[in-house]
């Protein structure tokens, strides 16, 4: 079980790196540096299409990463 969880953790880690690097950058210009990027923080624009899919996949992979990390810690402590 430990080896299967470790393999799943490795696969999810690689997929998470790939998905994060595929996301487009959101820097506009010097105006976002002065305003602190508040426009993006409060969600004036919603992600659409491919960008929305990448955001959802990133969240799902991140949650899976933490769940498997917790399960691995539990299995290691028990065994």
trRosetta pair geometry for C-beta under 8 A, 3 or more apart (Angstrom, degrees):
i j d omega theta_ij theta_ji phi_ij phi_ji
1 4 5.8 -57 -150 36 33 111
1 5 6.3 30 155 -15 67 107
1 75 6.5 -145 111 -137 113 145
2 5 5.9 -59 -150 39 30 109
2 6 6.2 30 153 -20 65 109
2 72 7.4 93 -143 -135 74 79
2 75 5.6 179 -93 136 86 137
2 76 7.4 100 -126 -74 120 71
2 79 7.3 -98 -62 46 133 163
3 6 5.5 -53 -144 37 32 113
3 7 6.3 34 155 -19 65 104
4 7 5.7 -53 -148 36 30 111
4 8 6.4 32 152 -18 64 105
5 8 5.6 -52 -146 37 33 113
5 9 6.3 38 152 -22 65 104
5 68 5.9 172 -165 -163 91 97
5 71 6.1 -136 -139 106 141 113
5 72 5.2 175 136 -83 131 90
5 75 6.6 143 31 19 161 156
6 9 5.6 -50 -148 33 32 115
6 10 6.5 35 152 -20 63 103
6 72 6.9 103 -75 -119 67 128
7 10 5.6 -52 -150 34 33 113
7 11 6.4 31 153 -17 66 105
8 11 5.8 -55 -146 38 32 110
8 12 6.1 29 157 -16 67 109
8 68 5.7 -144 107 -130 113 148
9 12 5.9 -56 -142 40 28 108
9 13 6.2 33 155 -24 63 108
9 65 7.2 91 -139 -139 73 66
9 68 5.0 -171 -82 128 86 133
9 69 6.9 105 -121 -73 122 66
9 72 6.5 5 -55 -48 145 148
10 13 5.7 -54 -148 32 28 114
10 14 6.6 24 156 -15 63 105
11 14 6.0 -57 -151 37 30 107
11 15 6.3 26 154 -14 65 110
12 15 5.7 -57 -144 42 32 111
12 16 6.0 37 156 -24 66 107
12 61 5.7 169 -164 -160 91 89
12 64 5.4 -141 -132 109 144 114
12 65 5.2 -175 133 -83 129 78
12 68 6.6 144 25 25 154 151
13 16 5.7 -54 -147 34 27 112
13 17 6.6 28 155 -18 62 104
13 65 6.8 103 -77 -120 65 115
14 17 5.8 -53 -152 34 32 111
14 18 6.5 30 152 -18 65 106
15 18 5.7 -55 -148 37 33 111
15 19 6.2 29 157 -17 68 107
15 61 5.7 -143 106 -128 108 141
16 19 5.9 -54 -141 38 30 107
16 20 6.2 28 160 -17 64 109
16 58 7.1 94 -142 -136 75 66
16 61 4.6 180 -86 137 88 132
16 62 6.7 110 -127 -72 126 63
16 65 6.2 13 -55 -60 152 139
17 20 6.0 -59 -146 38 26 109
17 21 6.3 18 160 -12 64 110
18 21 6.2 -64 -148 41 26 104
18 22 6.4 26 155 -23 64 110
19 22 5.8 -58 -149 32 31 113
19 23 7.2 42 153 -36 61 96
19 54 5.9 168 -171 -155 91 83
19 57 5.3 -140 -138 111 146 116
19 58 5.2 -172 128 -80 127 79
19 61 6.3 145 30 18 151 154
20 23 6.1 -43 -161 9 36 114
20 58 6.3 100 -78 -119 73 118
22 54 6.1 -143 97 -126 107 134
23 51 7.1 84 -143 -137 81 77
23 54 5.1 165 -90 140 87 142
23 55 7.5 88 -115 -68 126 67
23 58 7.2 2 -55 -54 134 143
24 51 6.4 -53 23 -101 110 112
26 37 7.8 82 117 -145 110 123
26 40 5.9 94 154 -117 136 156
27 32 6.2 -161 -152 65 61 149
28 31 6.2 -47 100 62 122 97
28 32 4.5 125 40 -30 101 124
29 32 6.4 121 53 7 46 92
29 33 7.9 -91 117 2 44 94
30 33 5.3 -52 -158 33 49 116
30 34 6.5 45 148 -18 74 102
31 34 5.8 -55 -150 37 36 108
31 35 6.1 15 160 -1 70 111
32 35 6.1 -60 -133 51 33 96
32 36 7.6 -89 174 74 57 11
32 37 4.8 42 -174 -83 99 72
32 39 7.4 -88 -111 31 90 110
32 40 7.7 27 -138 -4 122 117
33 36 7.8 29 -176 -74 23 32
35 38 5.2 -100 153 19 100 99
35 39 6.8 42 115 -17 144 92
36 41 7.9 -9 119 -17 93 137
37 40 5.0 -35 175 36 92 111
37 41 6.2 104 119 -31 82 97
38 41 5.2 -54 -145 32 41 119
38 42 6.4 18 167 -4 73 106
39 42 7.0 -73 -154 44 22 92
39 44 5.3 -42 -175 12 82 132
39 45 7.9 38 148 0 97 96
40 43 7.5 38 -178 -75 37 35
40 44 7.5 -74 -87 28 32 90
40 45 7.4 -34 -113 41 67 100
43 46 6.7 36 -174 -80 98 67
46 52 7.6 26 152 -89 86 116
47 51 4.3 -128 -163 114 105 106
47 52 4.1 155 116 -77 101 71
47 55 5.4 112 67 -7 168 143
48 51 6.5 42 56 51 41 106
48 52 5.7 1 -126 -25 11 119
49 52 6.2 120 52 18 26 100
49 53 7.2 -52 143 -4 40 101
50 53 5.6 -55 -151 36 35 113
50 54 6.4 35 152 -19 67 105
51 54 5.7 -53 -149 36 32 112
51 55 6.5 34 152 -20 64 104
52 55 5.7 -52 -149 34 33 112
52 56 6.5 31 154 -17 65 105
53 56 5.9 -56 -150 37 32 109
53 57 6.2 29 154 -17 66 108
54 57 5.7 -55 -143 39 31 110
54 58 6.2 36 155 -23 64 106
55 58 5.7 -54 -148 34 29 114
55 59 6.6 28 155 -17 63 104
56 59 5.8 -55 -151 35 32 109
56 60 6.3 29 154 -16 66 108
57 60 5.7 -55 -145 39 32 110
57 61 6.1 28 158 -15 67 109
58 61 6.0 -57 -142 41 27 107
58 62 6.1 30 157 -22 63 110
59 62 5.7 -56 -146 36 28 113
59 63 6.4 27 157 -17 64 105
60 63 5.9 -55 -150 36 29 109
60 64 6.3 27 153 -16 64 109
61 64 5.6 -55 -145 40 33 112
61 65 6.2 42 153 -28 65 103
62 65 5.5 -49 -148 29 31 116
62 66 6.7 23 157 -12 63 104
63 66 6.1 -59 -151 39 31 105
63 67 6.3 29 154 -18 66 109
64 67 5.7 -56 -143 39 31 111
64 68 6.1 26 160 -14 66 108
65 68 6.2 -62 -149 40 23 104
65 69 6.3 26 153 -22 62 110
66 69 5.4 -52 -143 35 33 115
66 70 6.4 33 157 -18 65 103
67 70 5.9 -55 -151 36 30 109
67 71 6.4 27 152 -15 65 107
68 71 5.5 -53 -143 40 35 111
68 72 6.1 39 154 -22 67 105
69 72 5.7 -53 -146 36 29 112
69 73 6.5 31 153 -20 62 104
70 73 5.7 -52 -149 34 32 112
70 74 6.4 32 152 -18 64 105
71 74 5.6 -54 -149 37 33 113
71 75 6.2 31 154 -18 67 106
72 75 5.7 -53 -142 38 31 109
72 76 6.1 31 157 -19 65 108
73 76 5.8 -56 -146 38 28 111
73 77 6.3 27 156 -19 63 108
74 77 5.9 -58 -147 37 29 109
74 78 6.4 23 157 -17 64 110
75 78 5.9 -59 -147 38 30 109
75 79 6.1 3 165 -3 64 122
76 79 6.4 -76 -140 45 23 98
